[in-house]
Amino acid sequence: MHTVKPLLSLDLKGIPLLKQGKVRNVYDLNDKLLFVATDRISAFDVIMPRGIPEKGKVLNMISVFWFEYTKDLVENHMVTSDIDKIVSQYPILDEYKGILAERSMLVKKAEPILAECVVRGYISGSGWKDYQKTGSICGIKLPAGLKESEKFEEPLFTPSTKADEGHDMNVSEEEIKKTVGADVLKVLKEKSLALYKKASWYAESRGIIIADTKFEFGIVNGKIILMDEALTPDSSRFWPKNDYTAGRAQKSFDKQFVRDYLETLDWDKTPPGPELPEDIVIKTSEKYLDAYKILTGKELVG
């Protein structure tokens, strides 16, 4: 299974590359966009020199699953992930069909709303660090005595600024309101919390706790829609439910495993990133594939 070579870069000749993110390449198909998830992995905002086999397929197909599952709550940007349908509309892509299968998605062009919509169901990560220092997260005062990884009575909506480079900054709702306006913020908050509640209920029924996640929204024809990725191991913290105990850090299905390894190194978290050893690469690939199988009940064909 892990003899598969990770896809780190690709060149679709004749198709303009609109944007290359840490993981995704976005191509301009005039009326639509093509999202392609590579096997690149980043940690601490640095892309590692070695990729994780099949990771891009997992990210893409998990997003496909959630876009379908949540479309009754909010429209999303996905047109199709079926490679045959994509190629029939854009025959220029035919020669790349093998590469693009399972890791690409045809999407609507949306005007991004400049806010990361973070929902936290449990106290972890940067939220836990903020709470230890200030007793609050993003300006929301929390009860004293919370333990690491404890579940909140109700999920928190804690938006952050959208940064093209470097870290997104945790800010209060009031700060985000200045950027997007009160009406848009109200919709973002309602939709984000509804999405998180529906998805976390489903995931928990399958044995995965979604501790927190982030959504991105855009505007198409005046309507706010869900875009980018949805509820993946890269945009969320996935914990195995059967191992969950409040009061400590949790095992995870996401790239926290890679972060934990990197924390053991003498590395200053600036590029270039260190070479990941074979066992870390294999275990991380397995974690991503496991997350997909547990959530969807399906295996990736590979």
C-alpha positions as CSV (number, residue, x, y, z in Angstrom):
1,M,0.0,0.0,0.0
2,H,2.7,2.5,0.9
3,T,4.9,1.9,-2.2
4,V,2.7,4.6,-3.7
5,K,4.8,7.6,-4.5
6,P,3.4,10.8,-3.0
7,L,2.2,13.5,-5.5
8,L,4.0,16.7,-4.5
9,S,3.6,18.7,-7.7
10,L,1.9,18.6,-11.0
11,D,1.9,20.5,-14.3
12,L,-1.3,20.6,-16.2
13,K,0.0,22.0,-19.5
14,G,-2.2,24.7,-21.0
15,I,-4.3,25.2,-17.9
16,P,-3.5,28.3,-15.8
17,L,-2.5,27.7,-12.2
18,L,-4.4,30.3,-10.3
19,K,-3.1,29.5,-6.8
20,Q,-0.8,27.0,-5.2
21,G,-1.6,26.5,-1.5
22,K,0.2,24.4,1.0
23,V,-1.7,21.4,-0.2
24,R,-4.0,22.3,-3.0
25,N,-3.4,23.6,-6.5
26,V,-6.2,25.7,-8.0
27,Y,-6.6,25.8,-11.7
28,D,-8.7,28.3,-13.7
29,L,-11.1,26.7,-16.2
30,N,-12.7,30.0,-17.1
31,D,-16.2,29.5,-15.7
32,K,-15.2,27.1,-13.0
33,L,-12.1,26.2,-10.9
34,L,-10.4,22.8,-10.6
35,F,-9.1,22.0,-7.1
36,V,-6.4,19.4,-6.9
37,A,-5.3,18.0,-3.5
38,T,-1.6,17.0,-3.6
39,D,0.1,14.8,-1.0
40,R,2.1,17.8,0.4
41,I,2.0,18.2,4.2
42,S,2.7,21.3,6.1
43,A,3.3,21.8,9.8
44,F,3.8,25.1,11.6
45,D,3.2,26.7,8.2
46,V,6.2,25.0,6.6
47,I,5.7,22.5,3.8
48,M,7.7,19.3,4.5
49,P,10.1,18.1,1.8
50,R,8.5,14.6,1.9
51,G,4.8,14.1,1.2
52,I,2.3,11.6,2.7
53,P,1.1,9.0,0.2
54,E,-2.7,9.2,-0.6
55,K,-3.2,12.1,1.7
56,G,-4.5,14.4,-1.1
57,K,-7.1,11.7,-2.1
58,V,-8.3,11.4,1.5
59,L,-8.7,15.2,1.9
60,N,-10.5,15.5,-1.3
61,M,-12.9,12.6,-0.8
62,I,-13.6,13.5,2.8
63,S,-14.6,17.0,1.6
64,V,-16.8,15.4,-1.1
65,F,-18.5,13.3,1.6
66,W,-19.2,16.2,3.9
67,F,-20.3,18.5,1.1
68,E,-22.9,15.9,0.2
69,Y,-23.9,15.3,3.8
70,T,-24.4,19.0,4.7
71,K,-25.8,20.5,1.5
72,D,-29.2,20.7,3.2
73,L,-27.8,23.2,5.7
74,V,-25.8,25.4,3.3
75,E,-25.0,25.3,-0.4
76,N,-21.4,24.6,-1.2
77,H,-19.1,25.2,-4.1
78,M,-18.8,21.6,-5.3
79,V,-20.0,20.9,-8.9
80,T,-18.6,17.3,-9.2
81,S,-15.7,15.1,-8.1
82,D,-16.5,12.5,-10.8
83,I,-13.4,12.5,-13.0
84,D,-15.3,11.2,-16.0
85,K,-17.8,14.1,-15.7
86,I,-15.0,16.6,-15.3
87,V,-13.1,15.3,-18.4
88,S,-16.3,15.3,-20.5
89,Q,-16.8,19.0,-19.7
90,Y,-13.1,19.8,-20.1
91,P,-11.5,17.3,-22.6
92,I,-8.1,19.0,-22.2
93,L,-7.8,17.2,-18.9
94,D,-8.2,13.7,-20.4
95,E,-4.4,13.0,-20.4
96,Y,-4.3,13.7,-16.7
97,K,-7.3,11.6,-15.7
98,G,-5.2,9.0,-13.8
99,I,-3.5,11.6,-11.7
100,L,-6.7,13.6,-11.1
101,A,-8.9,10.7,-10.1
102,E,-10.1,11.0,-6.5
103,R,-7.9,14.0,-5.7
104,S,-9.7,16.7,-7.8
105,M,-13.0,18.6,-7.6
106,L,-14.7,20.9,-10.0
107,V,-16.0,23.9,-8.1
108,K,-17.9,27.1,-8.6
109,K,-16.0,30.4,-8.6
110,A,-16.8,32.2,-5.4
111,E,-15.7,35.5,-3.9
112,P,-14.0,34.5,-0.6
113,I,-15.2,36.0,2.6
114,L,-12.1,37.1,4.6
115,A,-12.7,35.1,7.8
116,E,-11.8,31.7,9.0
117,C,-14.9,30.3,10.8
118,V,-13.5,28.2,13.6
119,V,-15.9,26.1,15.7
120,R,-14.6,24.5,18.9
121,G,-16.4,21.7,20.6
122,Y,-13.5,20.9,23.0
123,I,-10.7,22.9,24.5
124,S,-7.5,22.1,22.8
125,G,-4.6,23.5,20.8
126,S,-4.3,27.3,20.7
127,G,-7.6,27.6,22.5
128,W,-6.2,25.7,25.5
129,K,-3.1,27.8,25.5
130,D,-5.1,31.1,25.4
131,Y,-7.4,29.8,28.2
132,Q,-4.4,28.9,30.4
133,K,-3.1,32.5,30.0
134,T,-6.2,34.5,30.1
135,G,-9.2,32.4,31.1
136,S,-10.7,33.2,27.7
137,I,-10.7,32.2,24.0
138,C,-11.0,34.9,21.4
139,G,-12.5,37.2,24.0
140,I,-15.0,34.7,25.2
141,K,-14.7,34.3,29.0
142,L,-14.9,30.7,30.1
143,P,-15.6,29.0,33.4
144,A,-12.6,28.4,35.7
145,G,-11.1,24.9,36.2
146,L,-11.6,23.5,32.7
147,K,-9.3,20.6,31.9
148,E,-7.3,20.1,28.6
149,S,-9.5,18.5,25.9
150,E,-12.7,19.0,28.0
151,K,-16.0,19.3,26.0
152,F,-17.7,22.6,26.1
153,E,-21.4,22.7,27.1
154,E,-22.1,24.3,23.8
155,P,-19.6,24.7,20.8
156,L,-17.9,28.0,20.6
157,F,-17.7,30.1,17.4
158,T,-14.2,31.7,17.4
159,P,-13.4,33.3,14.1
160,S,-9.9,34.2,12.9
161,T,-8.5,36.5,10.3
162,K,-7.7,35.0,6.9
163,A,-4.0,35.2,6.2
164,D,-2.5,34.5,2.8
165,E,0.9,34.1,4.4
166,G,1.8,32.8,7.9
167,H,-0.7,32.3,10.8
168,D,-4.3,33.2,10.9
169,M,-4.9,35.4,14.0
170,N,-7.5,34.5,16.6
171,V,-9.7,37.6,17.1
172,S,-13.0,38.5,18.6
173,E,-16.3,38.5,16.8
174,E,-16.3,42.3,17.0
175,E,-13.1,42.4,15.1
176,I,-14.4,40.1,12.3
177,K,-17.6,42.2,12.2
178,K,-15.5,45.2,11.2
179,T,-14.3,43.2,8.2
180,V,-17.4,41.4,7.0
181,G,-20.3,43.3,8.5
182,A,-22.9,42.3,11.1
183,D,-25.3,40.6,8.6
184,V,-22.7,38.4,7.0
185,L,-21.1,37.5,10.4
186,K,-24.6,36.4,11.7
187,V,-25.0,34.0,8.7
188,L,-21.4,32.7,9.1
189,K,-21.9,32.0,12.8
190,E,-25.3,30.3,12.4
191,K,-24.1,28.1,9.4
192,S,-20.7,27.2,11.1
193,L,-22.4,26.1,14.3
194,A,-25.1,24.1,12.4
195,L,-22.5,22.4,10.2
196,Y,-20.3,21.5,13.2
197,K,-23.2,20.1,15.2
198,K,-24.5,17.9,12.4
199,A,-21.1,16.7,11.4
200,S,-19.8,16.1,14.9
201,W,-22.9,14.1,15.8
202,Y,-22.4,11.9,12.7
203,A,-18.7,11.5,13.3
204,E,-19.2,10.5,16.9
205,S,-21.7,7.9,15.9
206,R,-18.8,6.4,13.8
207,G,-16.2,6.6,16.6
208,I,-14.5,9.9,15.8
209,I,-14.7,13.1,17.9
210,I,-14.3,16.3,15.9
211,A,-12.8,18.5,18.6
212,D,-12.7,21.6,16.4
213,T,-12.8,22.6,12.8
214,K,-12.6,25.6,10.5
215,F,-14.9,26.5,7.6
216,E,-14.4,29.0,4.8
217,F,-17.3,30.7,3.0
218,G,-17.6,32.6,-0.2
219,I,-20.3,34.4,-2.2
220,V,-21.8,33.2,-5.5
221,N,-24.6,35.3,-7.1
222,G,-25.1,37.1,-3.9
223,K,-25.5,33.9,-1.8
224,I,-23.2,32.8,1.0
225,I,-21.9,29.3,0.3
226,L,-19.4,26.8,1.9
227,M,-16.1,26.6,0.0
228,D,-12.5,25.3,0.2
229,E,-12.4,22.0,2.2
230,A,-14.8,20.7,4.8
231,L,-14.2,18.8,8.0
232,T,-11.0,17.1,6.9
233,P,-8.1,15.9,9.1
234,D,-6.2,19.0,7.9
235,S,-8.9,21.6,8.8
236,S,-10.1,19.8,12.0
237,R,-8.9,17.9,15.0
238,F,-10.1,14.3,14.8
239,W,-9.8,12.1,17.9
240,P,-10.6,8.4,18.4
241,K,-13.7,8.3,20.6
242,N,-12.7,5.1,22.3
243,D,-9.4,6.6,23.6
244,Y,-10.8,10.0,24.7
245,T,-10.2,11.2,28.3
246,A,-10.3,14.8,29.4
247,G,-7.3,16.2,31.2
248,R,-4.6,15.4,28.6
249,A,-3.7,15.8,25.0
250,Q,-5.5,13.2,22.8
251,K,-4.3,10.8,20.1
252,S,-5.4,12.0,16.7
253,F,-6.2,11.1,13.1
254,D,-4.8,14.3,11.8
255,K,-1.4,15.8,11.2
256,Q,-0.9,16.5,15.0
257,F,1.0,13.2,14.8
258,V,3.6,14.9,12.5
259,R,3.6,18.1,14.7
260,D,4.3,16.0,17.8
261,Y,7.3,14.3,16.0
262,L,8.6,17.7,14.9
263,E,8.4,19.0,18.4
264,T,11.0,16.4,19.4
265,L,13.6,17.8,17.0
266,D,16.0,20.7,17.3
267,W,14.3,22.6,14.5
268,D,13.4,26.3,14.7
269,K,10.1,25.9,12.6
270,T,11.4,27.9,9.7
271,P,11.9,26.6,6.1
272,P,13.2,24.3,5.0
273,G,11.4,21.6,6.9
274,P,13.2,18.5,8.1
275,E,13.0,15.2,6.2
276,L,10.3,13.0,7.7
277,P,11.4,9.4,8.5
278,E,9.8,6.5,6.7
279,D,7.9,5.2,9.8
280,I,6.3,8.7,10.5
281,V,5.3,8.9,6.8
282,I,3.7,5.5,6.8
283,K,1.9,5.9,10.1
284,T,0.6,9.3,9.0
285,S,-0.7,7.9,5.7
286,E,-2.5,5.1,7.7
287,K,-4.1,7.7,10.0
288,Y,-5.5,9.6,7.0
289,L,-6.8,6.5,5.3
290,D,-8.3,5.2,8.6
291,A,-10.1,8.5,9.1
292,Y,-11.7,8.2,5.6
293,K,-12.7,4.6,6.2
294,I,-14.2,5.2,9.6
295,L,-16.2,8.2,8.5
296,T,-17.5,6.9,5.1
297,G,-17.4,3.2,5.5
298,K,-15.5,3.0,2.2
299,E,-11.9,2.2,1.3
300,L,-10.0,4.4,-1.1
301,V,-9.3,2.5,-4.3
302,G,-5.8,4.0,-4.5
